[in-house]
Amino acid sequence: MSRRTALVGALGAAVVAAVPGQAHAAEEVAPADPLPQGYIIPGDRAFPTGMCLDPRTGHFYVGSAEDGTIYRGHLSRPTAEPWLPKGQDGRTVTSGTAVDRMGRLYIAGADTHALRIYDTRTKRLLAGLTGADGGFLNEIAIADDDLAYATDSYVPVIYRVSRRGGDWRLEHWLDVSSTGIDWVSGSVNLNGILAAGPYLLTVNSTTGGLWRVDRNTSQAVKVDLDGYLLRNGDGMVLRGNRLYVVQGSLYEGARPQVTVLDMASDLTRGRYVARYDPPGGFLHPSAIALTARHALVVNSQYNRWREEQPPVTPFTIATVALSSALPPVTEGRQ
């Protein structure tokens, strides 16, 4: 499988503001409304991937699937700028990103199996870690105890990133094949992931199943969504009991939207209650972050990349008012 084929299949989910309290912190640094109508990611072939928002500063970070450039923007400014150049530290592609409360930026490297950690203050590379051969290190979530978790879309493992002393480790934390999590060999499997207290939530992009994993016991439970399937499920963020899930448009007939689910307190059940689909639509959305009144949604254009069609430029991050939710549609039901 070529890199382009693998990336088209597996890229997309970014996990933003998944740690309890991060969404509130993001509200504290957000500028007064209105935000810019959208954010421009410069470059004729940027193809933005995972995005994360640093609630301490209001900066957001987004990577490029095309060449590994990391862009940085600010909520108050309409254009992001290259922040880490392509090729630096061997970084030629990105998938998911996440930033912790210490300002450390985690960047997944897709089919290069790499996970890199940077200091956002100094831009210094703190760690370069490597996942499983043949895998696709995809999306990252940071829990409130500062442990980070990452999905692999082609190898049945969830990684855990930890630090002991000055040493960083990428552990094969969960053998997914030993759980009840659905897995389709050769397809895009676990993609988006977030951490919420003692639990992880992760979505299988092919089957549309959402799973809750207990971080203490490693037990996995399929979330009951009353028949709704999160196919093409990518970026996810949880605020209170509301789960926002980006669903891309990579596969024929898929509706690109942000799906809103009302979740039970124990995250074992969810009900599809609303969606976001702005005028003009999304361009294969991949990642999401929340401010006080808006969702920031990355228009990745992976479908155009796969078909080698000219992209719509400039590449953008859409700003969608949370008050603009639409009624649910039923195409996603079994």
Salt bridges, closest charged atoms under 4 A:
GLU27 OE2 - ARG239 NH2 3.53
GLU28 OE2 - HIS24 NE2 3.14
ASP33 OD2 - ARG293 NH1 3.01
ASP33 OD1 - HIS294 ND1 3.69
ASP54 OD2 - ARG56 NH2 2.77
GLU66 OE2 - ARG45 NE 3.23
ASP100 OD2 - ARG104 NE 2.70
ASP111 OD1 - ARG3 NE 3.37
ASP144 OD1 - ARG215 NH2 3.63
ASP145 OD2 - ARG215 NH1 3.05
ASP146 OD1 - ARG101 NE 2.98
GLU171 OE1 - ARG160 NH2 3.28
ASP226 OD2 - ARG333 NH1 3.92
ASP262 OD1 - ARG242 NE 2.73
ASP262 OD2 - ARG271 NH2 3.82
ASP277 OD2 - ARG255 NH1 3.90
ASP277 OD2 - ARG275 NH1 3.72
GLU307 OE2 - ARG306 NH2 2.89
GLU331 OE2 - ARG255 NH2 3.13
